[in-house]
Amino acid sequence: MSTAQDTVISTPELLEATLLQLPMRDLLVTAPRISKTWHAVTLSPIIQRALFFETDPSASKRVRNPLLRKLFPPFFARPPPANSQRSQSAVWPGNADAILAMPWSKAPDAFKDAEASWRRMLVAQPPVQTVRITQTINSFMCNPERHGALKHSDMPLRMGGLYDLTLSFLDDDDTCFRISWRRNTEDQSKMEDEPKMESDIILEIVVEQGCLSPIEKWTMDEQFCSDGAKAMEIVWGKWD
């Protein structure tokens, strides 16, 4: 090993800077296993912020967690504009089938673990602090709708909370969801036709209830239910 390499490995600051160049998955999974020294360096505040475990006070433009976007596609798919001619699956990218198709299905035991690292990851930097929920029941006779907000005690929002919150509504195979993210200020100015969001994200839930809807409730496969799942507190308004 060269003197330069020795210097990098033996100097925490240089090793930290080097590790920050790694792909996020390698920084999270591989680097800590190399040695006790590397593991200790990955626990530094800078790397913990890079891994979305800790809040980054220097972040200004919101960035959604790139690793979570790959692991949980339905939760990060950007819905098309309301007036666009897109398929139902594009307009409502989240449903039971989308959950079952996630990378989770290839390693369910790792994802189910109550201590799995994905649960502790912030969904975005700077962190999401406000979440609104809209639930609509589409039936033959009427279309009641209600609005709610996630309690502030559940903030900042981490992936475990977002996953638990969303799965709590997927008790019917005719349920779809989509998540809208507040755009950065400079992006909002380019989208004049879209209404300004008053919260960081909006979780929209739609349940289709028709005369042919099954009498018995469909339930999510147990392997997709996290062992660390927690009930999320929602402050609901009245049904309209």
C-alpha positions as a Markdown table, in Angstrom:
| # | Residue | x | y | z |
|---|---|---|---|---|
| 1 | Met | 0.0 | 0.0 | 0.0 |
| 2 | Ser | 1.4 | 3.4 | -0.9 |
| 3 | Thr | 2.2 | 6.2 | 1.6 |
| 4 | Ala | -0.6 | 8.3 | 0.2 |
| 5 | Gln | -3.1 | 5.5 | 0.7 |
| 6 | Asp | -1.8 | 4.9 | 4.2 |
| 7 | Thr | -2.3 | 8.6 | 4.9 |
| 8 | Val | -5.9 | 8.6 | 3.7 |
| 9 | Ile | -6.9 | 5.5 | 5.7 |
| 10 | Ser | -5.2 | 6.6 | 8.8 |
| 11 | Thr | -6.6 | 10.2 | 8.7 |
| 12 | Pro | -10.3 | 10.3 | 9.7 |
| 13 | Glu | -11.0 | 13.5 | 7.9 |
| 14 | Leu | -9.4 | 12.2 | 4.6 |
| 15 | Leu | -11.1 | 8.9 | 5.0 |
| 16 | Glu | -14.5 | 10.6 | 5.6 |
| 17 | Ala | -14.0 | 12.7 | 2.4 |
| 18 | Thr | -13.1 | 9.6 | 0.5 |
| 19 | Leu | -16.1 | 7.6 | 1.7 |
| 20 | Leu | -18.5 | 10.4 | 0.8 |
| 21 | Gln | -17.6 | 9.7 | -2.9 |
| 22 | Leu | -19.0 | 6.2 | -2.7 |
| 23 | Pro | -22.5 | 5.3 | -4.0 |
| 24 | Met | -25.1 | 5.7 | -1.2 |
| 25 | Arg | -25.7 | 1.9 | -1.0 |
| 26 | Asp | -22.0 | 1.2 | -0.6 |
| 27 | Leu | -21.6 | 3.9 | 2.0 |
| 28 | Leu | -24.5 | 2.4 | 4.0 |
| 29 | Val | -23.9 | -1.3 | 3.6 |
| 30 | Thr | -20.3 | -2.0 | 2.6 |
| 31 | Ala | -18.1 | 0.6 | 4.1 |
| 32 | Pro | -19.0 | -0.1 | 7.8 |
| 33 | Arg | -18.0 | -3.7 | 7.3 |
| 34 | Ile | -14.5 | -3.1 | 6.2 |
| 35 | Ser | -13.1 | -2.3 | 9.6 |
| 36 | Lys | -13.9 | -0.8 | 13.0 |
| 37 | Thr | -12.2 | 2.4 | 11.9 |
| 38 | Trp | -14.3 | 2.7 | 8.7 |
| 39 | His | -17.5 | 1.9 | 10.8 |
| 40 | Ala | -16.6 | 4.6 | 13.2 |
| 41 | Val | -16.1 | 7.1 | 10.4 |
| 42 | Thr | -19.4 | 6.3 | 8.8 |
| 43 | Leu | -21.0 | 7.5 | 12.1 |
| 44 | Ser | -19.7 | 11.0 | 11.7 |
| 45 | Pro | -22.3 | 13.8 | 11.5 |
| 46 | Ile | -21.4 | 14.6 | 7.9 |
| 47 | Ile | -21.8 | 11.0 | 6.7 |
| 48 | Gln | -25.0 | 10.5 | 8.7 |
| 49 | Arg | -26.5 | 13.5 | 7.0 |
| 50 | Ala | -25.3 | 12.2 | 3.6 |
| 51 | Leu | -27.1 | 8.9 | 4.4 |
| 52 | Phe | -30.3 | 10.9 | 5.4 |
| 53 | Phe | -30.2 | 9.7 | 9.0 |
| 54 | Glu | -29.7 | 13.2 | 10.4 |
| 55 | Thr | -31.0 | 16.5 | 9.3 |
| 56 | Asp | -28.7 | 18.6 | 7.1 |
| 57 | Pro | -29.0 | 22.2 | 8.2 |
| 58 | Ser | -27.2 | 23.4 | 5.1 |
| 59 | Ala | -29.7 | 21.9 | 2.7 |
| 60 | Ser | -31.9 | 24.5 | 0.9 |
| 61 | Lys | -33.3 | 22.9 | -2.2 |
| 62 | Arg | -35.2 | 19.8 | -1.2 |
| 63 | Val | -33.8 | 16.5 | -2.5 |
| 64 | Arg | -35.7 | 13.3 | -2.1 |
| 65 | Asn | -33.7 | 10.3 | -0.7 |
| 66 | Pro | -32.1 | 8.7 | -3.8 |
| 67 | Leu | -31.8 | 5.3 | -2.3 |
| 68 | Leu | -35.3 | 5.2 | -1.0 |
| 69 | Arg | -36.5 | 6.2 | -4.5 |
| 70 | Lys | -35.0 | 3.0 | -5.9 |
| 71 | Leu | -36.3 | 0.8 | -3.1 |
| 72 | Phe | -39.8 | 2.2 | -2.8 |
| 73 | Pro | -40.8 | 3.5 | -6.3 |
| 74 | Pro | -44.5 | 4.0 | -5.6 |
| 75 | Phe | -43.8 | 6.4 | -2.8 |
| 76 | Phe | -41.6 | 8.7 | -4.9 |
| 77 | Ala | -43.3 | 8.6 | -8.4 |
| 78 | Arg | -44.2 | 12.1 | -9.4 |
| 79 | Pro | -47.9 | 12.1 | -10.4 |
| 80 | Pro | -48.5 | 13.8 | -13.8 |
| 81 | Pro | -50.4 | 17.2 | -14.0 |
| 82 | Ala | -54.1 | 16.8 | -13.4 |
| 83 | Asn | -55.0 | 17.8 | -17.0 |
| 84 | Ser | -52.6 | 15.3 | -18.7 |
| 85 | Gln | -53.8 | 12.3 | -20.7 |
| 86 | Arg | -52.1 | 9.5 | -18.8 |
| 87 | Ser | -53.0 | 6.0 | -17.8 |
| 88 | Gln | -54.7 | 5.2 | -14.5 |
| 89 | Ser | -51.5 | 3.5 | -13.3 |
| 90 | Ala | -49.5 | 6.7 | -14.1 |
| 91 | Val | -52.0 | 9.0 | -12.4 |
| 92 | Trp | -52.2 | 6.7 | -9.4 |
| 93 | Pro | -48.9 | 4.9 | -9.2 |
| 94 | Gly | -49.4 | 3.4 | -5.7 |
| 95 | Asn | -51.5 | 0.3 | -5.2 |
| 96 | Ala | -51.2 | -3.2 | -3.8 |
| 97 | Asp | -49.6 | -4.6 | -7.0 |
| 98 | Ala | -47.0 | -1.8 | -6.9 |
| 99 | Ile | -46.1 | -2.6 | -3.3 |
| 100 | Leu | -45.7 | -6.3 | -4.2 |
| 101 | Ala | -43.4 | -5.4 | -7.1 |
| 102 | Met | -40.9 | -3.5 | -5.0 |
| 103 | Pro | -37.4 | -4.8 | -4.3 |
| 104 | Trp | -38.8 | -5.8 | -0.9 |
| 105 | Ser | -40.1 | -9.0 | -2.5 |
| 106 | Lys | -36.6 | -10.2 | -3.2 |
| 107 | Ala | -35.4 | -9.8 | 0.4 |
| 108 | Pro | -38.4 | -9.7 | 2.6 |
| 109 | Asp | -36.6 | -10.7 | 5.8 |
| 110 | Ala | -34.2 | -7.8 | 5.5 |
| 111 | Phe | -36.9 | -5.3 | 4.9 |
| 112 | Lys | -39.2 | -6.6 | 7.5 |
| 113 | Asp | -36.6 | -6.3 | 10.3 |
| 114 | Ala | -37.8 | -3.8 | 12.9 |
| 115 | Glu | -34.2 | -2.4 | 13.0 |
| 116 | Ala | -33.8 | -2.1 | 9.2 |
| 117 | Ser | -32.0 | 1.1 | 8.3 |
| 118 | Trp | -34.5 | 2.2 | 5.7 |
| 119 | Arg | -37.0 | 2.9 | 8.5 |
| 120 | Arg | -34.8 | 5.5 | 10.1 |
| 121 | Met | -34.0 | 7.3 | 6.9 |
| 122 | Leu | -35.4 | 10.8 | 6.2 |
| 123 | Val | -37.5 | 10.8 | 3.1 |
| 124 | Ala | -35.9 | 14.1 | 2.0 |
| 125 | Gln | -33.4 | 16.8 | 2.9 |
| 126 | Pro | -34.3 | 19.2 | 4.2 |
| 127 | Pro | -36.7 | 17.0 | 6.1 |
| 128 | Val | -40.5 | 16.8 | 5.5 |
| 129 | Gln | -42.2 | 18.5 | 8.4 |
| 130 | Thr | -45.9 | 18.6 | 7.3 |
| 131 | Val | -48.0 | 15.9 | 5.8 |
| 132 | Arg | -51.6 | 16.2 | 4.6 |
| 133 | Ile | -53.8 | 13.2 | 3.9 |
| 134 | Thr | -56.9 | 13.2 | 1.6 |
| 135 | Gln | -59.1 | 10.1 | 1.6 |
| 136 | Thr | -61.9 | 9.7 | -1.0 |
| 137 | Ile | -64.4 | 6.9 | -1.3 |
| 138 | Asn | -65.7 | 6.5 | -4.9 |
| 139 | Ser | -69.0 | 4.7 | -4.7 |
| 140 | Phe | -72.1 | 4.4 | -6.9 |
| 141 | Met | -74.2 | 6.8 | -4.7 |
| 142 | Cys | -71.7 | 9.4 | -3.5 |
| 143 | Asn | -68.1 | 10.3 | -3.2 |
| 144 | Pro | -67.3 | 11.3 | 0.4 |
| 145 | Glu | -64.0 | 12.9 | 1.1 |
| 146 | Arg | -62.1 | 13.8 | 4.3 |
| 147 | His | -58.8 | 15.6 | 5.0 |
| 148 | Gly | -56.3 | 15.1 | 7.8 |
| 149 | Ala | -52.8 | 16.0 | 8.9 |
| 150 | Leu | -50.1 | 13.9 | 10.5 |
| 151 | Lys | -49.4 | 14.9 | 14.0 |
| 152 | His | -46.3 | 17.0 | 14.5 |
| 153 | Ser | -44.9 | 14.5 | 17.0 |
| 154 | Asp | -44.3 | 12.2 | 14.0 |
| 155 | Met | -41.9 | 14.7 | 12.3 |
| 156 | Pro | -39.5 | 14.9 | 10.7 |
| 157 | Leu | -40.9 | 12.3 | 8.4 |
| 158 | Arg | -38.8 | 9.1 | 8.0 |
| 159 | Met | -39.5 | 6.3 | 5.6 |
| 160 | Gly | -40.8 | 4.0 | 8.3 |
| 161 | Gly | -43.5 | 6.5 | 9.2 |
| 162 | Leu | -44.5 | 7.1 | 5.6 |
| 163 | Tyr | -44.6 | 3.4 | 4.8 |
| 164 | Asp | -46.6 | 2.6 | 8.0 |
| 165 | Leu | -49.0 | 5.4 | 7.3 |
| 166 | Thr | -49.7 | 4.4 | 3.7 |
| 167 | Leu | -50.0 | 0.7 | 4.3 |
| 168 | Ser | -52.6 | 1.4 | 7.0 |
| 169 | Phe | -55.0 | 2.4 | 4.1 |
| 170 | Leu | -54.2 | -0.6 | 1.8 |
| 171 | Asp | -56.8 | -2.9 | 3.2 |
| 172 | Asp | -58.7 | -3.2 | 0.0 |
| 173 | Asp | -57.4 | -4.3 | -3.5 |
| 174 | Asp | -59.4 | -1.4 | -5.0 |
| 175 | Thr | -57.4 | 1.2 | -3.1 |
| 176 | Cys | -54.9 | 3.4 | -4.8 |
| 177 | Phe | -52.5 | 6.1 | -3.5 |
| 178 | Arg | -50.2 | 8.8 | -4.8 |
| 179 | Ile | -47.9 | 11.2 | -3.0 |
| 180 | Ser | -47.4 | 14.7 | -4.2 |
| 181 | Trp | -44.2 | 16.6 | -3.1 |
| 182 | Arg | -44.0 | 20.3 | -2.7 |
| 183 | Arg | -41.8 | 21.7 | -5.5 |
| 184 | Asn | -38.8 | 23.8 | -4.7 |
| 185 | Thr | -39.5 | 27.6 | -5.1 |
| 186 | Glu | -37.7 | 27.9 | -8.5 |
| 187 | Asp | -39.6 | 24.9 | -9.8 |
| 188 | Gln | -43.0 | 26.3 | -8.6 |
| 189 | Ser | -42.5 | 29.4 | -10.7 |
| 190 | Lys | -42.3 | 27.3 | -13.8 |
| 191 | Met | -45.5 | 25.4 | -13.0 |
| 192 | Glu | -48.0 | 28.3 | -12.9 |
| 193 | Asp | -51.0 | 26.0 | -13.7 |
| 194 | Glu | -50.4 | 23.8 | -10.7 |
| 195 | Pro | -51.8 | 24.9 | -7.3 |
| 196 | Lys | -49.3 | 25.8 | -4.6 |
| 197 | Met | -49.1 | 23.1 | -1.9 |
| 198 | Glu | -49.5 | 24.2 | 1.7 |
| 199 | Ser | -47.7 | 21.1 | 3.1 |
| 200 | Asp | -44.5 | 19.4 | 2.2 |
| 201 | Ile | -46.2 | 16.3 | 0.9 |
| 202 | Ile | -49.8 | 15.2 | 0.3 |
| 203 | Leu | -50.8 | 11.6 | 0.6 |
| 204 | Glu | -54.0 | 11.0 | -1.5 |
| 205 | Ile | -56.0 | 7.8 | -1.0 |
| 206 | Val | -58.8 | 6.7 | -3.2 |
| 207 | Val | -61.0 | 3.7 | -2.6 |
| 208 | Glu | -63.2 | 2.4 | -5.4 |
| 209 | Gln | -66.5 | 0.9 | -4.0 |
| 210 | Gly | -68.8 | -0.6 | -6.6 |
| 211 | Cys | -71.7 | -3.0 | -6.6 |
| 212 | Leu | -69.2 | -5.8 | -7.4 |
| 213 | Ser | -66.7 | -5.0 | -4.6 |
| 214 | Pro | -65.8 | -8.0 | -2.5 |
| 215 | Ile | -67.6 | -8.4 | 0.8 |
| 216 | Glu | -64.5 | -9.6 | 2.6 |
| 217 | Lys | -61.5 | -7.2 | 3.0 |
| 218 | Trp | -58.3 | -8.0 | 1.1 |
| 219 | Thr | -55.2 | -7.8 | 3.3 |
| 220 | Met | -51.6 | -7.0 | 2.4 |
| 221 | Asp | -49.3 | -10.0 | 2.3 |
| 222 | Glu | -47.7 | -10.3 | 5.8 |
| 223 | Gln | -44.2 | -10.4 | 4.3 |
| 224 | Phe | -44.7 | -6.7 | 3.3 |
| 225 | Cys | -45.6 | -5.6 | 6.9 |
| 226 | Ser | -42.6 | -4.3 | 8.8 |
| 227 | Asp | -42.0 | -5.8 | 12.2 |
| 228 | Gly | -41.2 | -2.3 | 13.4 |
| 229 | Ala | -44.6 | -0.8 | 12.2 |
| 230 | Lys | -46.1 | 1.9 | 14.4 |
| 231 | Ala | -49.5 | 3.5 | 14.3 |
| 232 | Met | -49.4 | 7.0 | 13.0 |
| 233 | Glu | -51.6 | 9.6 | 14.5 |
| 234 | Ile | -53.8 | 11.5 | 12.1 |
| 235 | Val | -56.0 | 14.5 | 13.0 |
| 236 | Trp | -59.0 | 14.1 | 10.7 |
| 237 | Gly | -61.6 | 16.6 | 9.6 |
| 238 | Lys | -65.2 | 15.6 | 8.9 |
| 239 | Trp | -66.3 | 13.7 | 5.9 |
| 240 | Asp | -67.6 | 16.0 | 3.1 |
